[in-house]
Amino acid sequence: MVKCDDVRQFASFRSNETHQSSAWLMTKHPMTAATSYPNISDVSADDYLVLGLATCFLKDEGEIHEVKVVEPIPSAALEAILKGIPTSYSLAIATPIGAVLPGETPQLPSDFPTDAQFCDDFAYRATAAARTYKAKTTAQQHIPMGTSRADFNFSTERRRILNSQRIVKTEDNVKQHEYTHKTL
């Protein structure tokens, strides 16, 4: 993660030594290959993370099937959910990120059903969500570490279909008058 001071240093350095600036950035913020926590310099295994169990749907040959998905919940989303907006989350747990991502493969917390699946880009999203709780530590009070919460306004009225595709057809176009885009 690039910090503000690093960006300022990089900008001033770039104006002085343009050809060496990328080398400076790479030594200051090296890229790592295949790690559990992307840009882990500011995320540790003890950092707070909220995971939600979402009820989503998959469309398969015209039929819709329900699936349970484990997703990291960022602090702003958690605060909105706690204000009572309808949500697909039926359960949320607070855990250290290291308990879920001890290595390359995510580990399903025992509070979740065994048939639950991890969301796409889980490690990246978990790291990003953990950072939101580091930035806003007051959000950690909503669900204390090691506990769960299930008193949400759970609703599947607006279904979250994971594999839906929007196919635009010619008949979807709105017919316009010939003078719509002309100056009269």
N, C-alpha and C positions, 0 to 999 in steps of 0.2 A: 504494500500500500504506500502510495506516495503521499507524504505529509506536506502541508503548506510551506513549511520552511525549506523542504527539499525542492519544491517547485520553484520557489524564489531563487534558491541557489542555482538550480538548473537553468533558469531563465538568464540569470546574470552570467553564468558560466558559458551558456550557449552564445551570448552576444560577443564574448571574448574569444572563445575557442570553438567554433562551430563544428569542426571536423572531429574533435575529441569529446563532444557532449554525449553522444550515444554510448561511448565507452564508460563515461562517468556514471550515467544512469544505470548501466548494466552492472557495474561494480557496487553501486549503492543499493540497487534493487534487483538482485539476480533472479532469473526465472528458473523455476525448478521443474523437473520432469516427474509427472505422475505422483503427486502427493495427495494426501487425504484432505488437507486444508489448503485451498488455493491462497497464495500470498500469506503464509502463516506467520509472518513476522509479528503480527499484532494479535494473534489468536492462540490461546493456549488450551490444553485439554480440560482445564478447570472452568473455562468460561461458560456462562449461563446461556441456555438455549431452550426455546419452547418448541415442542413438536406437536402437531395437531393430527388427528385422525379424521380425514375428510371422506365424505361419501361422494364418489364421482361415478360417472357412467361411461361405458364404452359402447359404441354403435357397431354392430356386426351383422351384416346382411339384413338390414332393416330392423333388427331387434336391438333393444337396449339392455345391457347387462350392468348391474351394480358392482362396483369395486371399491375397496377401502384403500386409501392412499395415505401414507405417512409423509407429511410435509413440514418443513420448518416454518414457523410463524414469526415474522418480524414484529418489532415492538409496536409500530404504528398500527398494524393490522390487528394485533391483540387488543389494543386499546379501543379500536372501533368495534370489535366483536363484543367486548365487555360492555359497551354502551347499548347493546341490544339489537344490532343490525342482524338480519337473517344471515345465517352462515351454514356452510356445508360441514363444518367441524362439529363432531359430536363429543370429542374429548381432546384435552390438551394436557401435556405433561411438561414440567420443567426439569431439565437434566443437564449435567455437564456435557459439552460437545464431545469430549473424549470418551464418554460412555457409549455414544452412538457411533462415533467414528474413531475407533481405536487403531485402525490401520487403513488398508485400502478398501475394505468392504464394510458397508454400514451394518450395524447390528440392531436388530429390531428390539425395542424395549419390551419388557415383559408385560407392561400394561396394555399393549396393543394385541389385537387378534393375530394369530399366526398366518392367516391368509392375506394380511395387509401387505401392500407393495410400497416401495419407496418411490417418490416422485422422480422425474427426470432431473438430471444435474443436482442430485441431492447434496453432494459434498460442497459444491459451489454455493448453493442456496443456504445450506446450514451455516457456512462460514459467514456469508453476508448477513444472515439473521442474527448470529452471535454478535457481530459488530454493532448491530442496532441496539442491542441491550447494553453493550459497553458504552455506547454514546449516550444512552438514556437509561441510567441505572434505576431511576424511579419505577420504570416499567417492570422491573424484576419483583416488585412487591405484589403484583397481581396474582402470581402463582409462585409460591416459595419453592426453592430448589428441592427436588425430590418428591414433590407433591403433584397432584393432578386436579383438573377442574373440568366439570361437565355441565355446568349450568348456563349453557349458551342458548341463544335463540335458534336452535337447529331447525333447518328447513331444506327440503329438496324440491321445493316448488319451482325454483329456477335451477334446472339440472346443469351440472358441470359435465359436459360431454367432452372427454379428453381427445378423442380422435375425430372430431367433426371437421368437415371441410366445407368451405363456402364456395360453391360453384356458381359463377355468374353466367347467366344465359342471356341471349339476345332479347327474349321476351320480358326480362326484368327491367330493361331500359324504359325510362319514362319518356313518353312522346312529348316533344316540345313543338311550339309553333315555329314556323320558318323564320320569324323575325325576332326570336328570343335573344340571339347574340348579335343583332344588328342595331345600329344607332338609327333611331327614327327621326 
